Amino acid sequence: MTRPHDVALASSLGVDAIGMIFYANSARNVSISQAQEMISEINPLCSTVAVVVNPEVMFVEKLLENLDIQLIQFHGDESAAFCEQFKTPYLKAVRMKEGTRLNDVRRQYIGARALLLDTFDKNLVGGTGRTFDWNLLRGAEAEQDGPDLILAGGIGPENVTEAVSRTGVKTVDVNSGIESAPGIKDHSKMHDLMHLLKD
């Protein structure tokens, strides 16, 4: 999210969490002051997520000091030890591709609240707007040794029902699939997506 009125709508629609990206190379990068304004629009039952990519320790500490953050989403190559040092619940992004041993990753990041499964791209760390091969998840939901899974990567109103049905993953992360431009959320698509998820 990048705009307070988008956050206000998402919160009113009943989403579980609002993500804010703190990564200079992202088209959706926001400042701490922008994040403070957006957080003021979130209802108290909706979690706030700070998305970071290979951050400096001091930068993460600054975010936690200045913002009401419930979860940190590490979207780079951070180790489990790095993620856990902040004593804050975290999500770890996994860029899915052929050969990814997801259950091994789940055991590696056993302390994560969940693994967020995104599409691998050699040039981008996220925000590709593309789905990955959901067949890579076969059997993953049956594995009990490790954190829950969140499905990301190119999900929107046109494919969210199929995504949940085919993968068995009950939680989805959406971004470009509900946008009219990077960082600009399409309110009609947001309504459509939430309607489909609640059915």
C-alpha positions as CSV (number, residue, x, y, z in Angstrom):
1,M,0.0,0.0,0.0
2,T,1.1,3.5,-0.7
3,R,-2.0,5.7,-0.2
4,P,-4.0,6.2,3.0
5,H,-7.4,6.0,1.3
6,D,-6.4,2.6,-0.3
7,V,-5.5,1.4,3.2
8,A,-8.8,2.7,4.7
9,L,-10.8,0.8,2.1
10,A,-8.8,-2.4,2.5
11,S,-9.2,-2.2,6.2
12,S,-12.9,-1.7,5.9
13,L,-13.2,-4.7,3.6
14,G,-11.8,-7.0,6.3
15,V,-8.3,-7.8,5.1
16,D,-6.1,-9.5,7.7
17,A,-3.0,-7.4,7.1
18,I,-1.7,-4.3,5.3
19,G,1.8,-4.4,3.8
20,M,4.1,-1.4,3.3
21,I,7.3,-1.7,1.4
22,F,10.5,-0.2,2.7
23,Y,12.9,-0.9,-0.2
24,A,14.3,1.9,-2.3
25,N,14.4,-0.1,-5.5
26,S,10.6,-0.8,-5.4
27,A,8.1,1.3,-7.2
28,R,5.9,1.0,-4.1
29,N,8.6,2.2,-1.6
30,V,7.3,4.4,1.2
31,S,8.9,6.5,3.9
32,I,8.3,6.3,7.6
33,S,6.1,9.4,7.5
34,Q,4.0,8.0,4.7
35,A,3.6,4.7,6.7
36,Q,2.6,6.6,9.8
37,E,-0.2,8.3,7.8
38,M,-1.4,5.0,6.4
39,I,-1.3,3.1,9.7
40,S,-3.6,5.7,11.2
41,E,-6.3,4.4,8.7
42,I,-6.0,0.8,9.8
43,N,-8.6,-0.7,12.2
44,P,-7.1,-2.3,15.3
45,L,-7.8,-5.9,14.3
46,C,-5.8,-5.6,11.1
47,S,-2.1,-6.3,11.3
48,T,0.6,-4.0,9.8
49,V,3.5,-5.6,7.9
50,A,6.8,-3.9,7.1
51,V,8.3,-5.5,3.9
52,V,12.1,-5.2,3.7
53,V,14.8,-6.6,1.4
54,N,18.2,-7.4,2.8
55,P,18.0,-4.5,5.2
56,E,20.6,-3.1,7.6
57,V,19.9,-4.0,11.2
58,M,19.7,-0.3,12.2
59,F,17.1,0.3,9.5
60,V,14.8,-2.4,10.8
61,E,15.2,-1.1,14.4
62,K,14.3,2.4,13.2
63,L,11.1,1.0,11.6
64,L,10.1,-0.8,14.8
65,E,10.9,2.3,16.9
66,N,8.8,4.7,14.8
67,L,5.9,2.5,13.5
68,D,3.3,0.2,15.0
69,I,4.5,-2.9,13.2
70,Q,3.1,-6.4,14.0
71,L,5.0,-8.4,11.4
72,I,8.2,-8.0,9.4
73,Q,8.3,-9.6,6.0
74,F,11.9,-10.4,4.9
75,H,11.9,-10.6,1.1
76,G,15.6,-11.0,0.4
77,D,18.3,-13.5,1.3
78,E,18.1,-13.0,5.1
79,S,19.0,-16.0,7.3
80,A,16.8,-17.3,10.0
81,A,19.2,-15.9,12.6
82,F,19.0,-12.5,11.0
83,C,15.2,-12.5,10.9
84,E,14.8,-13.7,14.5
85,Q,17.2,-11.1,16.2
86,F,14.5,-8.4,16.2
87,K,12.2,-10.4,18.5
88,T,9.2,-9.5,16.3
89,P,7.0,-12.0,14.5
90,Y,8.1,-12.4,10.9
91,L,7.3,-13.7,7.5
92,K,10.0,-15.1,5.1
93,A,9.5,-14.8,1.4
94,V,10.5,-17.8,-0.8
95,R,11.0,-17.2,-4.5
96,M,9.6,-20.3,-6.0
97,K,11.2,-22.1,-8.9
98,E,12.0,-25.6,-10.1
99,G,14.1,-27.4,-7.5
100,T,12.9,-25.3,-4.5
101,R,12.7,-27.8,-1.6
102,L,9.9,-26.0,0.2
103,N,9.7,-28.4,3.2
104,D,13.5,-28.0,3.8
105,V,12.9,-24.2,3.8
106,R,10.1,-24.6,6.3
107,R,12.4,-26.4,8.6
108,Q,15.1,-23.8,8.1
109,Y,12.8,-21.0,9.1
110,I,10.9,-22.9,11.8
111,G,10.5,-19.7,13.8
112,A,8.7,-17.8,11.0
113,R,5.0,-17.0,11.4
114,A,4.6,-18.1,7.8
115,L,6.5,-18.5,4.5
116,L,5.3,-16.2,1.7
117,L,5.6,-18.0,-1.6
118,D,6.4,-15.6,-4.5
119,T,7.5,-15.9,-8.1
120,F,11.2,-16.2,-8.9
121,D,12.7,-13.7,-11.2
122,K,16.5,-13.3,-11.7
123,N,16.1,-9.5,-11.9
124,L,13.4,-8.8,-9.4
125,V,13.0,-9.7,-5.7
126,G,9.2,-9.4,-5.9
127,G,6.4,-7.5,-7.6
128,T,6.7,-9.5,-10.8
129,G,2.9,-9.7,-11.4
130,R,3.3,-13.3,-12.5
131,T,2.2,-16.6,-10.9
132,F,4.7,-19.4,-10.4
133,D,4.0,-23.1,-11.2
134,W,1.6,-24.1,-8.4
135,N,2.5,-27.8,-9.0
136,L,5.6,-27.0,-7.0
137,L,3.4,-27.1,-3.9
138,R,2.2,-30.6,-4.3
139,G,2.2,-32.2,-0.8
140,A,3.5,-29.1,0.9
141,E,0.3,-28.4,2.8
142,A,0.4,-31.9,4.3
143,E,3.8,-31.2,5.7
144,Q,3.3,-30.2,9.4
145,D,6.9,-29.5,10.3
146,G,7.2,-25.8,9.9
147,P,5.4,-22.5,9.4
148,D,2.2,-21.9,7.5
149,L,2.2,-20.9,3.9
150,I,1.0,-17.7,2.2
151,L,0.5,-17.7,-1.6
152,A,1.7,-14.7,-3.6
153,G,2.7,-13.8,-7.1
154,G,0.3,-12.5,-9.7
155,I,-2.9,-13.2,-7.8
156,G,-6.0,-11.1,-8.4
157,P,-9.8,-11.4,-8.8
158,E,-9.4,-13.3,-12.0
159,N,-7.5,-16.2,-10.5
160,V,-7.7,-16.1,-6.7
161,T,-10.4,-18.8,-6.6
162,E,-8.4,-21.2,-8.7
163,A,-5.2,-20.4,-6.7
164,V,-6.8,-21.4,-3.4
165,S,-8.5,-24.4,-4.9
166,R,-5.5,-25.8,-6.7
167,T,-2.9,-25.2,-4.0
168,G,-4.8,-25.7,-0.8
169,V,-3.2,-22.6,0.6
170,K,-5.8,-20.6,2.5
171,T,-4.0,-17.3,2.8
172,V,-3.1,-15.1,-0.1
173,D,-1.0,-12.0,-0.6
174,V,-2.1,-9.6,-3.4
175,N,-0.4,-6.6,-4.8
176,S,-0.1,-6.0,-8.6
177,G,-3.3,-8.0,-9.2
178,I,-5.4,-5.3,-7.6
179,E,-3.6,-2.3,-9.1
180,S,-4.2,0.1,-11.9
181,A,-0.5,1.2,-11.7
182,P,2.3,0.3,-9.4
183,G,1.3,1.4,-5.9
184,I,-2.1,2.6,-7.1
185,K,-4.8,0.2,-5.9
186,D,-8.0,-0.3,-8.0
187,H,-10.9,-0.1,-5.6
188,S,-13.2,-2.1,-7.9
189,K,-10.7,-5.0,-8.0
190,M,-10.3,-4.8,-4.2
191,H,-14.0,-5.2,-3.8
192,D,-14.1,-8.1,-6.3
193,L,-11.3,-9.9,-4.7
194,M,-12.7,-9.7,-1.1
195,H,-16.1,-10.8,-2.4
196,L,-14.6,-13.9,-4.0
197,L,-12.6,-14.7,-0.9
198,K,-15.6,-14.5,1.4
199,D,-17.8,-16.7,-0.7
